[in-house]
Amino acid sequence: MKSLVIYFSRADENYFGGEMRYVDKGNTEVIAEYIKDITGADMFKIESSIPYSKNYMECIEEAKVRTKAHNAPIKESIKDISSYDVIYVGSPIYWGGMPEGLFTALSSLDFTGKTVRPFTTHEGSGLSSVPSQLESICVGAKVLDGLAIVGSQVNSSKSIVEAWVNE
């Protein structure tokens, strides 16, 4: 079975268990890379055409505006997922769900017969509404149980990811 990891991740200033910290690689990207290492999956990173602020507090306000407006253009779209059986969809939690860029990326794809496996990084939100969002946007797919990893723990979570992937 051929797999693809589609994810959105943001580096820069992030919230880690009560404090702000700058990171060179976003938490969701760390988990996406674990999945790639474990499964040999291809990867596709969703990037906003208009980058979010490097400042965490400004970023969450920008995310709030984009979520309310349902407007988040992306740099590059995924053209075709027909050759993939399993699609891993990775997301931080923005205002209770996926960042709008993921909606933009996923909305034009044909998920008929695909298996979708959601994963999130968060600091207390778990999977939030991501599974139900994916069920509504990935029409024709079977959305399996997801994995939620606390962002401040991503660097020590590879074995947890491996166990989930191999379920």
Secondary structure, 3 states (H helix, E strand, C coil): CCEEEEEECCCEEEEECCEEEEECCCHHHHHHHHHHHHHCCEEEEECECCCCCCCHHHHHHHHHHHHHHCCCCECCCCCCCCCCCEEEEEEECECCECCHHHHHHHCCCCCCCCEEEEEEEECCCCCCCHHHHHHHHCCCCEECCCEEEEHHHHHHCHHHHHHHHCC
